[in-house]
Every structure is written in C-alpha cells, then in structure tokens.
Amino acid sequence: MTKKYITTAIPYVNGNPHVGHTMDYLLSDAYYRYLKLSGEEARFQSGTDEHGNKIFHKALDSKKDINEYIDENSQKFRDFIQKLDVYPTDFIRTSDKDHERRCKEIWKKLEPHIYSAEYEGWYCEGCERFVTEKEVEENNGICPDHQKSYEKLSEKNYYLRISDFKEKIRKAIETGEMKILPDFREKEMLKLLDESPDVSVSRPKKNLSWGITVPNDDSQVMYVWIDALSNYITVLGYPDNDISDFWPATVQFVGKDILRFHAIIWPAMLLGLGLPLPKLLHSHGFINVNGQKMSKSIGNVVDPIDVLERHGVNALRYFFLRHVDNFVDSDFTWEKFDSAYNNELANDLGNLVQRLATLCSKNNLSYKTKETKFSPVYVEAMNNFKFNEAFEHAWTHVQNLNKKIDEEKPWELAKNGETEKLEKALSELVDGILHANFELSPFLPDATEKIKDIFLGEKILPPKTPLFPKER
C-alpha cells in the first residue's frame, strides 16, 4: 500500500493565528482522518516559519530576545492547532538546528542552478519578496495586502535559475504529474510560469540578519524560499535520510495567495535536487466577512479563537468544512455561523441523537455492532478533494433519518405493542446514524466519538445534556 503524506503551509510567527490558517489545518486534518479510517498509512506535517526581518523587528518591538519571541509564538500555533482538534504527526520549526543544517545541504545541492547578481528593484517586506514594475504600477506603489509603500532596493543576491526548470514544470502541470486544484488556478499558474523570472534566494546579512547563513558566504543569509519551502522535506529527514516512503507528497494544502511559490519556485527546487514533484497542490480561497476581504484597517478581522469560544470546536469545524467552499472565496458572518449551529448542527444532528437514544433506552434496544464503510459516493468526493460534497452526502443521511423517525413513528409501535416491528425500526435507525456518524467523523471527530459512545456502549443511553445546546 502506498504511504500518504499531507502538508500544510507553515505560518509566519509574527502574529496570531487567523482564519486563513484555520482552513489549512481543517482541510488537511479531515483528509488525514479519512485516510486513516480507510486503512492508509499517512504522515501529516505542520509547523512554523520563524526567520526573516518581520520576525526580527517584531521581537525588537516587543522588547524580547528573538529566541524567546519565536518560542512563544510558535507555541501559540501549536496550542491553536490542538484547540481545533487537529493533531499532525510531524511539527517543524524553521529555527530547529536540524532544519537549518539540512537547508545548508539543500543549498549546496542546488548550487549548479544558483548564481550571484546585482539587483535593483521594488521590495515589500510584508510579502518578503521583490515585485515587478508592472505590479508597482498596478498597485500605485502600495502593497494591497500590507498597505505599505514598496521600497526601492539595490543589493547583491544569489538567484535560483528558474529558467532551468520551466519546461519541466510546465510539462508536469499539463500532464497531471503535479495536479493543481481548482482547475482554473492551474491555468493561472501556467501563465505566471511563462512570466516568472529567476528568483532571489538570499539577501545581504546587513539587510536580513535573522536567518540561515549561506554556505561559504557569511555575508549572505538564505531568503525565505529555500529556508521555508524546504521544511516539507527536511521534516522527513532529507537529505540525511531516504524519504521515498512518503515523498512525493500526496497533497499540499496552501492558500491561493502563496500558490505561485508552491507551483513555480518549489518545483524548481525539487527538480534541482532530483526529487519528484508533489502529486497535488490544493489551493483554497480566502474567507471574507460580509462580502469584504478581512482587513485590520476596516476592522472586520474575525479571530478564530472568538469563533471557537462562541459555540465550541464542533461548531467551528462544522461551519468551515461544510459551508466554506474549499476551492474559492467564501463569506463568513456571525449570523450565518449562529444559524448553522442552531438550525443544523443542534437541530438536525443533536436532536436526532437525543430522540433516537431516548427511544432506544426506553425500549431496551440491544444493538449488535456492525462493520461500517464509507459509501462509494463519499469515497469519490473525498478522493477528489470535494470535501463539501462529501460532508453534504453524510449530512443528507442525517436529514433522511430525521424524516424516517417522523414517518415510522416508533413510539406508536411501542404503544401498540408491536415489539418485532419496533426492534427492526430502531435497529435500522441506529444502523443509519452510525453510518452517517462514520462519514462525519473526519469532519467532526469530537462529536462523532461522543455519538459512537452513546450508541455502542453497554446500554444505549441518551446524553444527560444536549450535544449542542442551542445558544444565541
């Protein structure tokens, strides 16, 4: 059986976790849980990106030692991931000594494709990248993501010769060797590939002091690309170990804003190392608020911790995995979130569990455990990364079971003493809820574990308090 490897983009630790990080973690976790329940052997990577000027300046602003600052902020992300009920098998920090050492070895292997050159151009510290004259003109000299003017810099850097790999990258995308989802992003990346220049992979130490020193050149520090992107393979032990059991990655989850780096620079690095390309790059959209992009200046940023505290982890996972499209931009409002919790999670699933467990308990139903499998429709959706469709399929079972109870009226069968019919009806309903529960388990692991305990314990007993108490 082929082993699977799932990765998430590692967040920069100059701030708190935000909703975009939430999507990376939830999508990867749902897929990882699905693979494990399907009997697959899998590894699931996460981590934190900890080098660069933004980090260094934030540490100075906070009047903390740089190592103390990154330790605290990396831990914030680890704590946040656990609050989401997400447990990666591997967690990497780019300040790890093994990672730094391995990055230097990777640099050496890439040296045939690296050259030194003077560069003068526009730079955005927030994006940590140089931008083209065209971008500067289109954005009137101001980065749209960070609302800061671009800086004009002139410096001597090392460059990775992207031109060495363009044709191979193009062929890999066009043949499906490296699939990009959604399909329209694939077309965007092919267009960007045509226009992509060689990329700066270092900066002078005088301009970037916090990072990994370039091998054999103490005046230069590795730029974000070789440092951060390499984490996907250094966490597996490359180049010290043979990583072919898990590489190439089965899927790499990234936001649409960093897809270009994963679809162009990352494949160029891998080809330069003689490694296969990831099988799939899954790009998810942004989460807007009331139809607007989240912005600190507008004041509409949604803190995922606030979302967690509103109705708990099951509600957060339910909304973001069922109601947020995992390919394009989606909209979040507190009204939509509350409605999904009260009218769907609490009403459909919570009430179903309460009603059915109460009926089984009152009528002393003895249930024998049966094997549960994913249905073919669900498997097809999950294998094609259509998580919303898989969730919808499982939720349809929940809705149908609610209708079935209302139509069959098992309480009347009990009242009329029709014991055989009652036992058959309740057994079928329990079969149904356990099947739906199994298909929901990659999405709602906490809730589905509780439901399993209710119906597969020594006795079927309704929960003493509702699974999802209705709130505001």
N, C-alpha and C positions, 0 to 999 in steps of 0.2 A: 504494500500500500504506500502511495506517495505521501510523504510528510508535507504538512502545510505550514506556511509562515505568513503571519499578518503583521503589518506595521502601521503605526500612526506617526504623523508629523510631530517632531518634538517641539514643544512651545518654548519661546524665549522667556527667561525668568526675570524680566524687568517689570512685571506687573502681575496682577491676579488672574486666575483662570476666568475665561469668558465663555460665552455661549458657543462660539465657533469651536473651541476646544471640546466642548460637550459633544458635538456631533462626531468628531473624530473618534472619541472614546466609545460612544454608544454604538456606532456602526460597526467598529472593529470588534467590540465585545459581543454584540449579537451574532456576528458571523463566526467568531471563535466558539461561542457556546453551541451554535448549530453544528459546527464541525465535530466538536467533542461528543455531542449527543448522537451524531451519525457514526461514531466509532473511529474517527480520524485522529491521527497523532498530529498535534499542532503546537506551534510556539507563537506567542503574541507579545510584540515589543511595544514599549513606550519609553519615555524619558524626558530629559530637559536639556535645552540648548543654553550654554552658560558663558560663552565668550563674546567679546565684542565691546565696542565703545558704549553702547546703550547701557549694558550691564555695569560697566566700569563707572560711568557717570552717575547712574542711579545709586550705586554703593557710596560714592562720594557725597551725593546729596543727602543720603540717609545717615551719613557720618558713621558708617560701619566698615569694618575690614571686609575686603572683597570676598574672602572665603566664607566669612560669617554670613554675608548678604546672600551669596548663591546657595549656601546650605539651607538657610531659612526659606528662600523662595522655591527651591526645588522641593522641599518638604511640603510646601503649600499645595503643589500639584499632586504629589503622592497622596496627600490626605484627601484632596478633592476627588481624585480617581476612585478612591475607596468609598467615598460618600455616594458615588454614582453606582455602586455595586459592580465595579469593574476591577478585575484582578489580572493584570498582564503577567505572563510568565517571566518576562525579562524587562528590567528597567535600567536605562543607561543615562549617565550624566556625562556631558562632554568634557567636564573637568576631571573625570576619572583618569588616573595615571595610565591605565591600560589603554584607554581610548586615545589619549594623547600620543602614546608610544606607537600605537598601531597606525594613527594618522600619518605620522612621520614616515613609516614604512610604505604606506599607500602613496605618499608624495614621491618617494624615491622610485616606485614602480611606474609612476606617471611621467617621470622626467623626460622621456623621449618626446612627449607631447606638450612640454612646458617650455616657455621661452620668456626672456626678460625684455621689457619695452617701457619707454616713457609714455605717459598718458596724460592728456588734459581733457577734462570733461566735467559734466554735472553729476553731482552725487547727492543721494538722500540718506542721511544717517538712520532715519526711522526704518527705511526699507533695507538698509545696508547693501545698497547697490548703486552702480553708476547707471544713469539713464541717458537716452539718446536726445539729440537736439529736437527731434520730432516730438518726443514726449514732453519736453520742457515747453515747447511752443503750444502744444495742445492743452497743457495744464496751466498756461500763463505763469510759468516759473515757480509754481507752488505744488508740492506733492498733495494729491487729493486725499490720500489716506492719512497723512500726518499733519496736514495744514501748516507745513513749514516750507520756506523757500529752499530750492535746491542750492547747493554750494558748488562753486567752481573750484575744482582741484587740479593740481598738476603734480604728478608723482610717478616714480619708477616702480613698477609692479611686475610680478610674474603672471603669465597668462596661460590658460589651458587652450590648446588649439582645437576649438570646437569643429573647425573646418575638416579636421582629420576624420571625423565620425559622422558627418551629416548624412551621407548616403546610406550608411548602415542603419542609422536611427530611423531615417525615412522608410527604408525597406521593412524594418521591424514593426513600425506602426502600421504600414499599409498591408502587410501580410498577416497581422494579428499576433505576431510573436510577442509584441508588447501592446496589449489592448488598452485603449483609453476609454473610460466611460464617464459621462454620456458621450454618444457618438459625435455630437456637434462640437464637443471640446477637442476631439481627435482632429477635426478639420482645422480648428483654431491653432492647434499645436503644430500641424504641418506647415501652416502659413508662417508662424513665428520661427519655425526651424529655418526656413528659407532666409529670413532676415537676421538670424542670430549671429552676432559677431563672436570672436574669441572672447573668453571671459576671464576677468581678473581673479586670480586665486590667492593673491597676497596683497598686503599693504605695508608701507614702511612702518617700522616699530614706533617711530616718532608720531605717527598718526593713528596707530592702533596698538596700544601697549598690552592689552589684556587678551591673550590668545596663545596659540601654539607656534613656537618659533619654527621658521622654515629650516629644514635640514641643510647644513653647510652654509647658512647665510643668516647670521644673528641680527642683521639689520631689518629683516622682513618677518612678518607674522602671517600665518595662514589666514586667509579670508574665510568667511562663513561656509563657502560651498564644500571645500574638501573636509573641513572640520565637522560641520553639522550633518551633511548628507551621508558621510561615511558611517554614521552611527548605526545604520541599518545592517551593516556587515561586521563592524567592529564588535557589536554586542554578541554576535555569533562566534567571535573569536578570530576573525580574519585580520591579518594574514597568517597568524600563528597556527591556525587550525584549518583543516579541510571543512568547508561549510556546505558542501554539496548536498548533505541530507536535507537542508532547509532552504538553501538558495538555489534557484531564483525564488523571490517572494511570490506567494500565491496572489496576494493583493496588497497594495499600498494605499491607504486612505489619506487623502490630502484635501485641503480647501482649494477652491478654484483660484485663489489669489497666489498660491505657490505651485500651481500645477506646472507652469512653464519651466521652473527649475528642476522639477522631477521628471519632466518629459524631454528635456534637452541636456541640461548640464549633468544630471545624474547618470543618464545612459552613456554620455560621453566618457565619464569617469569609469563606469563599469567596463565599457569596451576597451578603454586604455589599460585596464587591469586584466583583461582577458576573461572577464566573468560574464555569465548570461544576464540578460535584462529581466526586470520583473515581469511576471506574466500579465499583470493588470494594474493600471493606475486608476483608482476610483476617485473622481473629483466631486466633492459636494459643494452646494451653493452656500450663500450667506443666509442668515436669519435676520430679517428686517422686523421693525416694530411699527405697527400701524402703517405699513406700507413704506416706511422710510428706513434708510440704512442707519444702523446704530452709530451714534456719534456722541462723544463727550461734550462737544460744543452745543449740540442740540439738547443734550440732557436726557436722551432716551435709551441709554445703555441698560440692558437687563442683566442683572447679576444672577448667575446660575445658582448661587447659594440662596438667594431670595426665592427662586423657583423651588428649590429643594425644601425650604422651610415652609412654603405655602401649604403643600399637601403631601409631602414626602417623596421618597425616591421612586416609588411605583408610578406616581402621577407624572413625574418628570419624564421617566423613561417611556411611559405610555404616549405622552404628547409628542415628544421629539422623534419617536420611532414610528408612530402611526400617522401623525398629522403634519410632520415636516418631510417634504419630498427630499429623498437623499441624493438627488441629482441637480436640482435647480433651486433658486432662491425661494424661501418660504416666509410667511408672515407670522409673527408672534404677537398676541395681545393677551392681557390678563383675563379679559372676558372669554376669549377662546379657550384659554387654559382652564379656567374655572368650569366652563361648560363641559369640556371634555372629561374633566374629573367627575363632576356631579352627575351629568346626564349619561355618560357612557361607562366609565370605569366603575363608579359606585352603583349606578342604576342597572346596567346590563350584567356586569360580571359579579359585583358584590352582592346584589340581590339574588342572582341565580344561585350562588354558593349558599347563601343563607336559607333560601326557600328549599333547595334540594336537600341540604344536610338536615334541615329540620324534619322534612318528610321522611327521610331515611331513618333518622333517630326515633321518631315517633312510632314507626312501623317495624323497628328492629331489623332493618335490612342487613343481611350478611353478604358482603361483596368479596368476590374472589378476584385477585389481581390478574389482569390480562396484559399480554405484550402490547405495547403501543408503538406505532411507527408514524413517521411523517407521511402525509399523503403526497401522491405524485405532483399535484398542482403546486403544493407548498415547496417541495424539493426543487421544482423547476424555477420557481420565483427566487428562492434563496441562492441557487447556483448561478443565477443570472443577476444577482445583487439587486433584485427588485424587492427590497425589504418591506416597502409599504404594501405591496401586493400580497406578500406572504402574511403580513400582520392582518391585513384585511380578510384574507382567506380564513385565518384562525378565528377572527372576531365574528365572522359570519356564522360559524358553529355556535358561538355563544348566543347570538341573537336567535338562531333557529331553536336552540334548546329552551330559551325563554318562551317562544311560541308553542313548542311541543308540550311544555308543562301546562300552559293555559288551555291547549286543545284537549289533552288527555285527562286533565283534572284528576290526578292520582288520589287526592283527598276524598273524592266521591267514590272511587273504587274501594278505598279503605272503609268508608262509611257504609257501603253496601256489602261489605264482607267478601269482596271478590279478590281473595288473597293471591291467587295464582297470577291474575292479570296485573295486580298491584306490584308484585315482586318483579314481574317481567318489565313493566313500565319503568319502575325505579332503577332496575339494573341497566336498562338501555340508556336512561338519562345519566347515570353515573359513568357508563362507558363513554358517553358523549362528552361529558365535562372533562374527563381525564384525557381524552384525545385532544380536545381544544386546549387544555392546560399544557399538554406536552408541546404543542405547536407554539404556544405563547411563551414557553419557558426561556428561549433565547432572549426575548424582549423584556420579560417581567420576571426575572429569576426569584426575587424575594417573594412576591405574591404567589407565584405558582408553586413554590416549595411549601408555603402555608396551606394552599389548597390541596396539594398532594397529601399532606399530613392529615387533613380533615377527612378525606375520603378513603385513605389507605391505612388508617390506624386500626387498632383492635376493634374499635367501635366507631361508627360514623357519628360524629357529634358536631353540631353547629358551633361556629365561633361565638364566644361569650360576648364579644363586641364586634360590630361590623368590620369587615376587612378594610373598607374605605368609607369612613364616616363622612356623611355629607357636611360640607362646610360652606362658608361664604358664597 
